[in-house]
Amino acid sequence: MERGKRTRPRSASRLKGESTRAVSISHRGIFCNRTLNLRSIAAIGYDMDYTLVHYDIHQWERRAYEYLQQKLVDQGWPLSDLRFDPTAVVRGLIIDTELGNILKANRFGYVKRARHGTVPMNLTVQRELYGRIIIDLSESRWVFLNTLFSLSEACMYSQLVELLDRGKLATVLGYDDLYDVIRTSLDETHVDGILKTEIIADPERFVELDPDVPLTLLDQRHAGKKLLLITNSEWAYTQAMMEYAFDRYLPGDMVWRDLFDLIIVSARKPDFFSSTHPFFEVTNDEGLLRPVVGGPIAGRTYLGGNATAVEKHLGVSGDGILYIGDHLFSDVHVTKNLLRWRTGLIVRELEGEISATEGFYEQQHRLTRLMDEKERLEQEHSEVRLMLQRKRLGYGPQPGENVKEMESRLAGLRSGLRALDQEISPLADASGKVSNDRWGLLMRAGNDKSHMARQVERHADIYMSRVSNMMSSTPFAYFRSPKGSLPHDP
């Protein structure tokens, strides 16, 4: 479609499941942690970046990495030969700034995988370093990769750890200082605005259009929901991105601003949800500001402000408001903890992960059957070993077999277990590489849930791969969480 061209909303057949993409329902579902009735929601707030507007992750993060690299090269760092690796890290990993490691932990905070720089850590070394450590994200040592924007900095950090170990970064004192330099330099890159200027100039290169997102918001607006846009991006960038991603798909002369009851830019989340910062009204397309006396007014655009004033404006608070974003901390953690708003998390990676999991189904089924057989043999081995112990020591109920017969059974069982292990090992290794060869699935750490999954469970009432997934559920949906599973459940 040509840039700027608009289309009217598609016919009702789309609401019955017709799709422009060959994607199964499971890929585009709404996944519920805590039961949520949309009919009780009076207002829905949205983040913009990686929520209403999605980017080509590799393009965005590669350019962020390259700008960061150039800033460090300008300071004399020998980084010209480095290249961005889009598979090096994934969301939900944890940087150990004390030891220069990147970690994947399970829901209990135990480290399950580790790399020092870009090199996989030996399991023995991993156990020595982290065997007695439970990761607590409240400690400054740990940096949790909350969002897709974290990928460029984590990739750079892992590469520079290796240079630091070789003595190539003389100006840096330690792994924690290295992270501080990277974080500060990347923040300066965003403040300079050079990356966003490049995106505004060539949005087709960076933005992935989704025509169903505007229709989803139209459905919600006409269903009586008040819609809010609350983004940390500044006005000029917000205006450019929303116009590019939305206006072509809206009916008639409608523009993206007509969708929202309030538009708030430069919101400074997470402080927005806890502060009493004042509002400034954005009075024209050039971003001219004027102070606001009193609270916000419907249909206008503001800079800054605070959530308490938004609640007062809406006449709604707490669980009458749903806020949807992509950042685990700034969008869903703080919102839920401080305001008790209902929360939705965008996890775009889900679509690729579900596809990869489905593609591994036959191997996973075989692995499950082999593990069941291994568990059966291990149980039998343990029982024979106990009977042999009783036979030798002459206590308890005595088995009918003699010592030699039981020793022969044990040897056969051990042989069977070794043979099973040879079959299981390559399948288990492949299972741990589904979706990403280095880190595996986002929400899994071995057979357990990952630390990322734990954060999603705690703070996101619902989660989905993109906002438009809500279109098939309608604005009147009742999302019910599944019955929580327990180890003793039948």
C-alpha positions in Angstrom: 0.0 0.0 0.0 1.3 3.5 -0.9 2.4 5.6 2.0 -0.4 7.8 3.3 -3.2 5.9 1.6 -6.1 5.1 3.9 -8.6 2.3 3.8 -11.9 1.9 5.5 -12.3 -0.8 8.1 -12.6 -4.3 6.7 -15.9 -6.2 6.5 -17.3 -8.2 9.4 -15.9 -11.4 7.9 -12.6 -10.5 9.4 -14.3 -10.6 12.9 -15.2 -14.2 12.2 -11.6 -15.3 12.0 -10.5 -14.4 8.5 -6.9 -13.3 8.5 -4.4 -11.8 6.1 -1.7 -14.1 7.6 -1.4 -17.8 7.8 -1.1 -17.8 11.6 -2.9 -20.3 13.9 -5.2 -19.0 16.6 -2.7 -20.0 19.3 -0.1 -17.6 17.9 -2.5 -14.7 18.1 -4.3 -15.6 21.3 -4.8 -13.7 24.6 -3.1 -15.6 27.5 -4.6 -15.0 30.9 -2.9 -15.1 34.3 -5.6 -13.4 36.2 -9.3 -13.4 35.2 -10.2 -10.2 33.5 -13.7 -9.0 32.3 -13.3 -6.4 29.7 -16.9 -5.3 30.2 -15.8 -3.9 33.6 -13.0 -1.9 32.1 -13.9 1.7 31.5 -10.6 2.9 30.1 -7.7 1.2 28.2 -4.3 2.9 28.2 -1.5 2.0 25.7 2.2 2.4 25.4 3.4 3.2 21.9 6.8 1.8 21.1 6.7 -2.0 20.6 3.1 -1.9 21.6 0.9 0.1 19.3 3.8 0.6 16.9 6.0 -2.4 16.4 9.5 -2.3 14.9 11.7 -4.6 13.0 13.7 -5.7 16.0 16.9 -6.5 14.1 16.8 -3.2 12.2 16.1 -1.0 15.3 18.5 -2.8 17.7 21.3 -3.0 15.0 21.1 0.8 14.5 21.0 1.4 18.3 24.0 -0.9 18.6 25.9 0.9 15.8 25.2 4.4 17.3 26.4 3.1 20.7 29.5 1.6 19.1 30.3 4.9 17.3 29.9 6.9 20.5 32.4 4.6 22.2 34.8 4.6 19.2 34.8 8.4 19.4 36.1 8.0 22.9 39.0 5.9 21.7 37.6 2.4 22.3 38.9 -0.2 19.9 35.4 -1.4 18.8 35.4 -0.9 15.0 35.5 -4.7 14.2 32.5 -5.6 16.4 29.1 -6.5 14.9 25.6 -6.7 16.3 24.5 -10.3 16.8 20.6 -10.5 17.0 20.7 -14.0 18.5 23.2 -13.2 21.3 20.7 -12.3 23.9 16.9 -12.4 24.4 14.5 -10.6 26.6 14.2 -11.9 30.2 17.9 -12.6 30.7 19.9 -11.1 33.6 23.2 -9.3 33.5 25.5 -9.9 36.4 27.4 -6.7 36.5 29.7 -7.9 39.3 31.1 -10.8 37.3 30.4 -9.9 33.7 28.1 -12.7 33.0 24.7 -13.1 31.3 22.4 -15.5 32.9 19.1 -17.3 32.5 17.4 -18.1 35.7 14.3 -20.2 36.6 11.2 -18.8 38.5 12.9 -19.4 41.8 16.0 -17.3 40.9 18.4 -20.2 40.4 20.8 -19.8 37.5 20.2 -22.5 34.8 22.4 -21.1 32.0 25.3 -18.7 32.0 27.8 -17.1 29.6 30.8 -15.1 30.5 30.8 -12.5 27.7 29.8 -14.5 24.7 31.3 -17.8 25.8 29.1 -20.6 27.4 30.1 -21.2 31.0 31.3 -24.6 32.1 28.6 -26.2 34.2 31.1 -26.9 37.0 32.2 -23.2 37.1 28.5 -22.1 36.9 27.7 -24.2 40.0 30.7 -22.8 41.8 29.7 -19.2 41.1 25.9 -19.5 41.4 25.1 -22.7 43.3 24.3 -20.9 46.5 22.9 -17.7 45.0 19.3 -16.9 44.4 18.8 -13.9 42.1 16.9 -11.0 43.7 16.2 -8.3 41.1 16.0 -5.6 43.9 19.8 -5.9 44.2 21.8 -3.5 42.1 24.1 -6.2 40.9 21.4 -7.7 38.6 20.1 -6.0 35.4 17.0 -7.6 34.1 16.4 -7.3 30.3 12.8 -6.0 30.6 12.2 -5.0 27.0 13.4 -5.5 23.4 15.2 -2.1 23.7 17.7 -4.0 26.0 19.0 -6.3 23.3 21.6 -3.9 21.8 23.1 -2.9 25.1 23.3 -6.5 26.3 24.9 -7.7 23.1 27.5 -4.9 23.3 28.1 -5.6 27.0 28.8 -9.3 26.4 31.3 -8.5 23.6 33.1 -5.8 25.7 33.5 -8.2 28.6 35.8 -10.2 26.4 37.8 -7.1 25.4 38.0 -6.1 29.1 39.3 -9.5 30.0 42.1 -9.2 27.4 43.1 -5.8 28.7 41.9 -3.9 25.7 39.7 -1.4 27.7 42.2 0.3 29.9 39.8 3.1 30.9 37.3 0.8 32.5 37.9 -0.5 36.1 35.5 -3.4 36.3 32.5 -5.2 34.9 30.1 -2.9 36.7 31.9 0.2 35.5 31.7 -1.3 32.0 27.9 -1.6 32.2 27.6 1.9 33.5 29.5 3.3 30.6 27.4 1.4 28.1 24.1 2.4 29.8 25.1 6.1 29.9 26.3 6.1 26.3 23.1 4.5 25.1 21.0 6.9 27.0 23.0 9.8 25.5 22.3 8.3 22.0 18.5 8.4 22.7 18.7 11.9 24.1 20.6 13.1 21.0 17.7 11.8 19.0 19.8 10.7 16.1 18.3 7.2 15.9 14.7 8.5 16.1 15.5 11.1 13.4 16.6 8.3 11.1 13.5 6.3 11.8 11.2 9.3 11.1 13.0 9.8 7.8 12.6 6.2 6.7 9.8 4.5 8.7 9.3 1.8 6.1 12.7 0.4 7.0 12.0 0.2 10.7 8.2 -0.1 11.3 6.2 -3.3 10.8 2.7 -2.2 9.9 -0.3 -4.1 11.4 -3.6 -2.9 9.8 -5.6 -4.7 12.5 -4.3 -2.5 15.4 -6.3 0.6 14.4 -9.4 -1.5 13.8 -8.9 -3.0 17.3 -8.9 0.4 18.9 -11.9 1.5 16.8 -13.8 -1.5 18.1 -12.9 -0.6 21.7 -13.7 3.1 21.3 -17.1 2.4 19.8 -17.8 -0.1 22.5 -17.6 2.8 25.0 -14.0 2.4 26.2 -12.0 5.6 26.8 -8.6 5.1 25.2 -5.4 6.6 26.4 -2.0 6.9 24.8 0.7 7.2 27.5 4.2 7.0 26.0 7.7 8.1 27.0 8.5 9.1 23.4 8.5 12.8 22.7 5.7 14.5 20.7 7.5 14.9 17.3 8.4 11.2 17.2 5.0 10.0 18.5 3.2 12.1 15.9 5.3 10.7 13.1 5.1 7.1 14.1 1.4 7.1 14.9 0.5 8.9 11.7 2.6 6.4 9.6 1.2 3.3 11.4 -2.4 4.3 11.8 -3.8 7.0 9.6 -3.8 5.0 6.4 -6.1 2.4 8.0 -8.7 4.8 9.5 -12.0 5.6 7.9 -12.7 8.8 6.1 -10.9 11.9 7.4 -10.2 10.3 10.8 -6.7 10.6 12.1 -5.0 8.7 14.9 -5.5 11.4 17.5 -9.3 11.0 17.1 -9.0 7.5 18.7 -7.8 8.7 22.1 -9.5 10.5 25.0 -6.1 11.6 26.2 -2.6 11.6 24.6 0.3 11.9 26.9 3.9 12.1 25.6 7.2 12.3 27.4 5.4 10.7 30.3 8.6 9.6 32.1 7.3 6.2 33.1 7.6 4.6 35.6 7.6 8.0 37.6 4.4 8.9 35.8 2.5 6.4 37.9 3.9 7.6 41.3 4.7 11.3 40.8 2.7 14.5 40.8 4.4 16.0 37.8 2.5 18.8 36.1 0.9 18.6 32.7 1.9 20.8 29.8 -0.5 21.0 26.8 0.9 20.4 23.3 -0.9 23.1 21.4 0.2 22.5 17.8 2.0 20.0 15.5 5.3 21.8 16.2 5.1 20.8 19.9 4.5 24.3 21.4 3.7 23.9 25.1 1.7 25.8 27.6 1.1 25.1 31.3 -2.1 23.5 32.3 -4.3 25.0 35.1 -6.4 22.2 36.6 -6.5 18.8 35.1 -6.4 17.4 31.6 -9.2 17.9 29.1 -10.6 15.2 26.8 -9.3 15.2 23.3 -6.1 17.1 23.9 -2.5 16.2 23.9 -0.2 16.6 26.9 3.4 16.3 27.9 4.4 14.9 31.3 1.7 14.8 34.0 0.8 12.0 36.3 -1.6 9.0 36.7 -3.5 10.4 39.6 -4.7 13.3 37.6 -5.6 10.9 34.7 -7.8 8.9 37.1 -9.5 12.0 38.3 -10.2 13.1 34.7 -11.6 9.7 33.9 -13.6 9.4 37.1 -12.2 5.8 37.2 -9.4 4.3 39.3 -7.8 1.0 40.1 -9.2 -2.1 38.4 -11.5 0.0 36.1 -8.4 0.8 34.0 -6.4 -1.6 31.8 -2.9 -0.5 30.8 -1.0 -2.4 28.0 2.7 -2.1 27.2 5.8 -4.1 26.4 8.0 -3.2 29.4 7.8 -5.6 32.3 8.8 -3.0 34.9 7.6 0.5 33.7 4.4 -0.7 32.1 3.0 -3.6 34.1 4.9 -4.0 37.4 4.7 -0.4 38.7 1.2 0.1 37.3 -0.2 -2.9 39.1 1.8 -2.4 42.4 1.1 1.2 42.9 -2.3 1.9 41.3 -3.8 -1.6 41.0 -4.7 -1.0 37.4 -5.3 -4.1 35.3 -2.3 -4.9 33.1 -1.5 -6.4 29.7 1.9 -7.2 28.4 3.0 -7.4 24.7 5.4 -10.2 24.1 6.0 -10.1 20.3 8.4 -13.0 20.5 5.6 -15.4 21.4 4.6 -15.9 17.7 8.0 -17.2 16.7 8.3 -19.2 19.9 4.9 -20.9 19.5 5.8 -21.8 15.9 9.2 -23.2 17.0 7.5 -25.2 19.7 4.9 -26.6 17.3 7.7 -27.5 14.9 9.5 -29.5 17.6 6.3 -31.3 18.6 7.2 -34.8 17.3 10.7 -34.7 18.9 9.2 -33.4 22.2 6.6 -36.2 22.2 9.4 -38.7 21.7 11.5 -37.1 24.4 8.5 -37.3 26.8 8.0 -41.0 26.1 11.7 -41.7 26.7 11.7 -39.7 29.9 8.7 -41.6 31.1 10.5 -44.9 30.3 13.6 -43.6 32.1 11.6 -42.7 35.2 10.0 -46.2 35.2 13.5 -47.9 34.9 14.9 -45.6 37.6 12.1 -46.6 40.0 12.6 -50.3 39.3 16.4 -49.9 39.7 15.8 -48.2 43.1 13.4 -50.9 44.2 15.8 -53.8 43.3 18.7 -51.9 44.9 16.7 -51.7 48.2 15.7 -55.4 48.1 19.4 -56.3 47.5 20.4 -54.1 50.5 17.8 -55.9 52.7 18.9 -59.3 51.4 22.6 -58.6 52.2 21.9 -57.1 55.6 19.2 -59.6 56.6 16.4 -57.2 57.7 12.9 -56.4 56.7 10.8 -58.4 54.2 13.0 -60.7 52.2 12.8 -60.9 48.4 12.4 -64.2 46.7 15.4 -63.6 44.4 19.0 -64.4 45.6 21.8 -61.9 45.6 23.2 -63.0 42.2 19.8 -62.7 40.5 19.3 -59.2 41.8 22.8 -58.1 40.9 22.1 -59.4 37.4 18.8 -57.4 37.3 20.6 -54.3 38.4 23.2 -54.6 35.7 20.5 -55.0 33.1 18.6 -52.0 34.4 21.8 -49.9 34.4 22.5 -50.9 30.8 18.9 -50.0 29.8 19.3 -46.6 31.5 22.6 -45.9 29.6 20.9 -46.8 26.3 18.0 -44.4 27.1 20.4 -41.6 28.0 22.1 -41.9 24.6 18.7 -41.4 23.0 17.6 -38.7 25.4 20.7 -36.6 25.3 20.5 -35.2 21.7 16.7 -34.7 22.1 17.2 -32.8 25.4 19.9 -30.7 23.9 17.7 -29.8 20.9 14.8 -29.1 23.3 17.0 -26.5 25.1 17.7 -24.8 21.8 14.1 -24.4 20.5 13.7 -20.8 19.3 17.2 -19.7 20.2 20.4 -21.9 20.1 21.9 -20.1 23.1 19.0 -19.5 25.4 16.0 -21.6 24.3 12.5 -20.5 25.0 11.7 -17.2 26.6 9.3 -18.6 29.2 11.2 -21.8 30.0 14.3 -22.7 31.9 14.7 -26.4 31.3 11.5 -28.1 32.4 10.7 -25.2 34.8 9.3 -21.7 34.1 11.9 -19.0 33.5 12.4 -15.9 35.6 10.8 -14.0 32.8 7.7 -16.3 33.0 7.6 -15.6 36.8 7.6 -11.8 36.2 4.9 -12.1 33.6 2.7 -14.3 35.9 3.1 -11.8 38.8 2.5 -8.6 37.0 0.6 -9.1 33.8 -3.1 -10.0 34.0 -3.0 -10.9 30.4 -0.3 -11.2 27.7 -0.3 -11.4 24.0 2.0 -11.1 21.0 0.4 -7.9 19.7 -2.5 -5.5 20.4 -4.5 -6.7 17.4 -4.9 -10.1 19.1 -7.6 -8.4 21.1 -9.7 -7.9 17.9 -10.8 -11.6 17.7 -11.7 -11.6 21.4 -13.9 -8.4 21.1 -14.1 -5.5 23.6 -16.7 -7.5 25.6 -14.6 -10.6 26.3 -14.3 -12.4 29.6 -10.7 -13.8 30.0 -10.6 -16.6 32.5 -7.3 -17.8 33.9 -6.8 -21.6 33.7 -6.8 -23.6 36.9 -3.3 -23.4 38.4 -1.5 -26.7 38.2 0.1 -28.2 41.3 2.6 -31.1 41.4 0.0 -33.3 43.3 -2.8 -32.6 40.8 -4.0 -35.8 39.1 
